[in-house]
Amino acid sequence: MSFNWKLYVDLSDELINHQRTPSLKDAYLRSAISRSYYGVFCIARDPLIYETVYDSKVESHKEVREHYNSAVTRKERQIGTKLSRLWAERKAADYDTDATFDDERARTAHKMAVDTINLLEELSTPKKK
C-alpha cells in the first residue's frame, strides 16, 4: 500500500491546532509548515513520475516547481506559484534559525497546501461534457 501524502497536510493541521507543550510551540509550527510543503510536493510530483515528465533526480524539488510554473494552463501555473511559496516557507522553517513563526504563518501555509491539493485534484478530474 502506498503512502497517502495528504496525511502530511492533515498532520500539519494537528500540529497547529493541538499544541500540548508550550515550550515546543516553535517546533510545532516549523514542523507544520514543513509537513504542509512535503505533502503537497509529493502529491504534485507523483503524477509527473507516472507521466515520465520527471525521473526523481537530485534537483527534484526545483524540477517539479519549474514544471508547474512553466505550464500552459493557468491552474498548473497557480500550483507552481503556491508550491514555490510553500517551498520558501519550508526552507525558512527547516533552516533559518532566526525566522519567527506564529500560528497565523503556519495556518497560511496549511491553507495554501489545502488549496494546492484542491487544484491538483481538479487537474486529475476528467471534465464533464
C-alpha positions, 0 to 999 in steps of 0.5 A, a space after each residue: 500500500 502506498 503512502 497517502 501524502 495528504 496525511 502530511 497536510 492533515 498532520 500539519 493541521 494537528 500540529 497547529 491546532 493541538 499544541 500540548 507543550 508550550 515550550 515546543 510551540 516553535 517546533 510545532 509550527 516549523 514542523 507544520 509548515 514543513 509537513 504542509 510543503 512535503 505533502 503537497 510536493 509529493 502529491 504534485 510530483 507523483 503524477 509527473 513520475 507516472 507521466 515520465 515528465 520527471 525521473 526523481 533526480 537530485 534537483 527534484 524539488 526545483 524540477 517539479 516547481 519549474 514544471 508547474 510554473 512553466 505550464 500552459 494552463 493557468 491552474 498548473 501555473 497557480 500550483 507552481 506559484 503556491 508550491 514555490 511559496 510553500 517551498 520558501 516557507 519550508 526552507 525558512 522553517 527547516 533552516 533559518 534559525 532566526 525566522 519567527 513563526 506564529 500560528 497565523 504563518 503556519 495556518 497560511 501555509 496549511 491553507 495554501 497546501 489545502 488549496 494546492 491539493 484542491 487544484 491538483 485534484 481538479 487537474 486529475 478530474 476528467 471534465 464533464 461534457 
